[in-house]
């Protein structure tokens, strides 16, 4: 099957999944042309059947989403009098719809569109969880379109070796820019893949209430398969945490979503921190290697234990617990994947660095380092020196240092 055929199959699957998960009756994938008109790329109805002919939908809702670049959900009353509703809403007797934007690429070659579902059922009301899941799907489609375009282009230029090099570059580009303009915080992220592509990920973004979200995850294994799961998990988490105000609820929702789409034996360890401008920090650890906090006032290292299993291990698990603490000026939060703690010399397979070995290297570096980047680079060098340069697993490190009161 060609890359283009694979893409069409994937898009059809995602539209079907959006219908099934939200309980909608129809789902559409729409692409905006340069003249402003909308082309229907995929049109499906409940049960996985294609919609024959040119489907009608609320073009006004889709265009508003494209203009604002924000997801939306609309509910309509049952009076049927129309009022100021669009003609398509009245004629189709719609009771509810949701729409999220899609955007791939930048500049003149950017592709814009929307993922849309609607329903005429009087009993169906879309809620915040539906919109969170739907937004995550929209992000995943954008990633899929970008990846598929890169894949097709690579097939024209090279064979498997070149394709893997491109995959490595694409994943590197998808890694977020380290934020440099967060008042009171100094942040740095670093990763190294054991193969061409990594099963680790990190992410930074601002929440609606002004906190900095910091995420680090580790997908089972490494290589192209794990990299694909990585992009899906990262997209789902970013969308859910931005839309759902409660961190535990957001992680619970993402776990329920990805558990049904992961093969048995696969899982994602995850650590999330939401850091407020005053240093108040909420954390949730889902089966991840315990992060370490350097306390500047005492020189002590504190560890953050797990609040629940890794994502994908128990699809119905309720992540109802998290911890909240305050980062004081000089304190540093270090989040990392087990590629560091399991580092070992190639000729000493039983000599793992371990959490204690990492802490012993981290504490003096955190005390003396001038910034998060130099701390991270010095720590990574120390670990690789211990292992003699041996890198058997993906390695990822994120350091967040509180610099001053805000």
LINUR-V328782 format. One line per field, one symbol per residue. ss: DSSP state (2 for helix, 1 for strand, 0 for the rest). psi: psi as a letter, one per 30 degrees, with the letter a starting at -180 (. if undefined). Layout:
ss->???
psi->???
This chain:
ss->0022222222222222222222000111111100000111111110001100000000222222222200011110000000000022222000011111111100222011111111100000000222222222222222222222222222222002222222222222220000000000111111110000000111111100000111111110000222222222222222222220002222222222222000000001111111100001111111100011110000001111000100100000000000111100000111110222200000000000022222222222222200022222222222222200000000111111110000
psi->kleeeeeeeeeeeeeeeeeeefglelkkjkkklfgflkkjekjllkfgkkkkajkkljeeeeeeeeefhkllkkkklgegfdbglleeeeefhkfklkkklkkkllafgkkkakkkllkfkffkkkaeeeeeeeeeeeeeeeeeeeeeeeeeeeefflaeeeeeeeeeeeeeffklkkkfhjkfkjkkkklkkeaelkfllllklklfgglkkkkkljkkalaeeeeeeeeeeeeeeeeeeeekfkeeeeeeeeeeefefgklkfkljkkkkkjjlfgfkkkkkjiglkjlkkkjeefglkkkjlkflllkfejfgkjifklkklkklkfkkkjkllffefgklkegiffikeleeeeeeeeeeeeefkfleeeeeeeeeeeeeeeghfkjflkkkkkkjkkelk.
